[in-house]
């Protein structure tokens, strides 16, 4: 297995990446079409006008997609990838949608490695999504596992 010099693992506690995106109406409608989740909270402005939110909200799983982007970014930043292992997502634990993300919000996802388990070939990360006002919209713990290529 090939790893960066001086490291016990590909990543280290404290490694971070960030991804930001403004949620457009097209993002919500394309996501709704791809997933089949055409719930009126996402697609019907008239329905949502008199709700607590006053407007349509983005799918929580769309925000998780942004979280997935950060896991790809952390892997892409590895200086010397392995010739014998491939990192794959084992998933997200303790996912919580804390506040609605609205069309027009800019969501920034911060991904920070918080744990390394070289024996189990895993890393864990704290993932937090905030809107342009700094309000948390979603949080999760992400687990990456390095599996043999063959």
C-alpha positions as CSV (number, residue, x, y, z in Angstrom):
1,X,0.0,0.0,0.0
2,X,1.3,3.4,-1.0
3,X,0.7,6.3,1.4
4,X,2.0,9.8,1.7
5,X,5.4,10.0,3.4
6,X,5.2,10.3,7.2
7,X,1.5,9.5,7.4
8,X,-0.1,6.4,9.0
9,X,-3.1,7.0,6.7
10,X,-4.2,8.9,3.7
11,X,-6.0,11.6,5.7
12,X,-5.3,13.0,9.1
13,X,-7.5,14.5,11.8
14,X,-8.0,18.2,10.9
15,X,-8.0,17.8,7.1
16,X,-10.8,20.0,5.7
17,X,-12.6,20.9,2.6
18,X,-15.4,23.3,1.8
19,X,-18.0,23.4,-1.0
20,X,-20.5,26.2,-1.7
21,X,-23.5,26.4,-4.1
22,X,-26.5,28.7,-4.4
23,X,-29.6,26.5,-4.7
24,X,-31.4,27.4,-8.0
25,X,-34.9,26.6,-8.9
26,X,-33.5,24.3,-11.6
27,X,-31.5,22.4,-9.0
28,X,-34.7,21.6,-7.1
29,X,-36.8,20.7,-10.2
30,X,-34.0,18.5,-11.7
31,X,-33.5,16.7,-8.4
32,X,-37.3,16.2,-8.1
33,X,-37.4,14.8,-11.6
34,X,-34.5,12.5,-11.0
35,X,-35.7,11.1,-7.7
36,X,-39.5,11.3,-8.4
37,X,-39.9,13.4,-5.2
38,X,-42.4,15.9,-6.5
39,X,-43.8,16.8,-3.1
40,X,-45.5,20.2,-3.1
41,X,-43.2,21.5,-0.4
42,X,-40.5,21.4,-3.1
43,X,-42.4,22.1,-6.3
44,X,-45.6,24.1,-5.6
45,X,-45.1,27.8,-4.7
46,X,-48.8,28.4,-4.2
47,X,-49.0,25.5,-1.7
48,X,-46.1,26.8,0.3
49,X,-47.0,30.5,0.2
50,X,-49.1,30.3,3.4
51,X,-46.8,27.8,5.2
52,X,-44.4,28.5,8.0
53,X,-41.7,28.8,5.3
54,X,-43.6,31.1,2.9
55,X,-41.9,29.5,-0.1
56,X,-40.6,26.2,-1.5
57,X,-37.8,24.3,0.3
58,X,-35.0,22.3,-1.2
59,X,-34.9,18.5,-0.6
60,X,-32.8,17.6,2.4
61,X,-31.2,14.9,0.3
62,X,-30.1,17.5,-2.2
63,X,-28.1,19.0,0.7
64,X,-26.7,15.6,1.4
65,X,-25.6,15.5,-2.2
66,X,-23.6,18.6,-1.5
67,X,-22.1,16.7,1.5
68,X,-21.2,13.9,-0.9
69,X,-19.3,16.5,-3.0
70,X,-17.1,17.3,-0.1
71,X,-16.3,13.7,0.5
72,X,-15.2,13.5,-3.1
73,X,-13.1,16.7,-2.7
74,X,-11.3,15.4,0.4
75,X,-10.4,12.2,-1.5
76,X,-9.3,14.2,-4.6
77,X,-6.9,16.2,-2.3
78,X,-4.9,13.2,-1.2
79,X,-1.4,13.9,-2.3
80,X,-0.4,10.3,-3.0
81,X,-3.3,7.9,-3.6
82,X,-3.0,4.2,-3.1
83,X,-2.2,1.7,-5.8
84,X,-4.0,-1.0,-3.8
85,X,-7.0,0.6,-2.1
86,X,-10.0,2.7,-3.1
87,X,-11.9,4.9,-0.8
88,X,-15.7,4.4,-0.7
89,X,-18.4,5.9,1.3
90,X,-19.9,3.8,4.0
91,X,-22.6,6.4,4.5
92,X,-23.7,9.2,6.8
93,X,-24.6,8.7,10.5
94,X,-26.6,11.1,12.7
95,X,-28.0,13.1,9.7
96,X,-30.1,15.9,10.8
97,X,-31.9,18.6,8.8
98,X,-31.9,21.5,11.2
99,X,-33.3,24.3,9.1
100,X,-34.9,24.4,5.7
101,X,-32.7,25.4,2.8
102,X,-34.7,27.6,0.4
103,X,-34.3,28.3,-3.3
104,X,-31.8,31.1,-3.5
105,X,-29.9,30.2,-0.4
106,X,-26.2,29.7,-0.7
107,X,-25.2,26.5,1.2
108,X,-21.7,26.0,2.3
109,X,-20.7,22.5,3.4
110,X,-17.7,22.1,5.7
111,X,-16.1,18.7,5.9
112,X,-13.5,18.0,8.6
113,X,-11.8,14.7,9.3
114,X,-12.3,14.0,13.0
115,X,-11.2,10.4,13.3
116,X,-8.8,7.9,11.7
117,X,-8.9,4.1,12.3
118,X,-6.0,2.6,10.3
119,X,-6.7,-0.9,11.4
120,X,-10.3,-0.8,10.1
121,X,-9.2,1.3,7.1
122,X,-11.7,4.1,7.9
123,X,-11.9,7.8,8.5
124,X,-14.8,9.7,10.0
125,X,-15.6,13.3,9.3
126,X,-17.9,16.0,10.8
127,X,-20.0,17.5,8.0
128,X,-21.9,20.7,8.5
129,X,-24.0,22.7,6.0
130,X,-24.7,26.3,6.7
131,X,-26.7,28.9,4.7
132,X,-25.5,32.4,3.8
133,X,-26.5,33.7,7.3
134,X,-24.3,31.1,9.0
135,X,-27.3,29.1,10.2
136,X,-26.8,25.3,10.2
137,X,-29.2,23.6,7.8
138,X,-27.8,20.1,8.1
139,X,-25.2,18.1,10.0
140,X,-23.9,14.5,9.7
141,X,-21.0,12.2,10.4
142,X,-19.4,10.7,7.2
143,X,-17.5,7.4,7.1
144,X,-15.0,6.6,4.4
145,X,-13.5,3.1,4.1
146,X,-10.5,2.1,2.0
147,X,-11.2,-1.2,0.3
148,X,-8.8,-3.4,-1.7
149,X,-8.7,-2.8,-5.4
150,X,-8.7,-6.5,-6.2
